[in-house]
Amino acid sequence: MAEMYLIQILLPIIGAQSDRPDPYEMLREELTSRFGGMTFHKNAPAEGLWANDDDVEKDAIIIAEVMIDDLHRDWWHTYRKTLENRFQQEEIVIRALPMARL
């Protein structure tokens, strides 16, 4: 059985901006078109915490997931940069987890 990956994209929750296209809808369309489907986990936002100097920063995040057969690191690196620009973030985390369908 070939190895598969679960790709998770950790996205900030941002308010609607009427002057810009919906970045979540754009992501949904891009991932569905490229990979044949995707899942958003957005009903119960997760809370991200990280230390920044002497402060603790907080973020409310949602997770977008896709299952893929081939891990094309260069494509994902470029796409991460696109998302950082689109969501106006210094860094967006994209992680790949090995998985097997049962």
C-alpha positions, 0 to 999 in steps of 0.5 A: 500500500502506497504511503499517503499524507494528511496535509493540515493548514492552520489558518487564522480566523479573520473577519469578513472584508467586503472589499476583498474576495473571501480567502477561505472560499478561494482556498476551498476552491483551489484545494478541491480543484487540485486534490478532489476535495478538502475538509474545513474544521471550523465549528469550534476554533482552536486556540493557538498560544506561543511565547513572544519575548515576555508575552504570550500571544493568542490566535483563534485558528481553523484547520483545512485538511486534504489527503494526498498521495504525493508530497510535492514540497516545492508546490506546498512551499509556494502555496504557503507563501501565497496563503501568508500573503492572502491572509496577511500573516507572517507565517502560516503552518502547513504540516504533513502527517503520514497516514494510511486509509483503513 
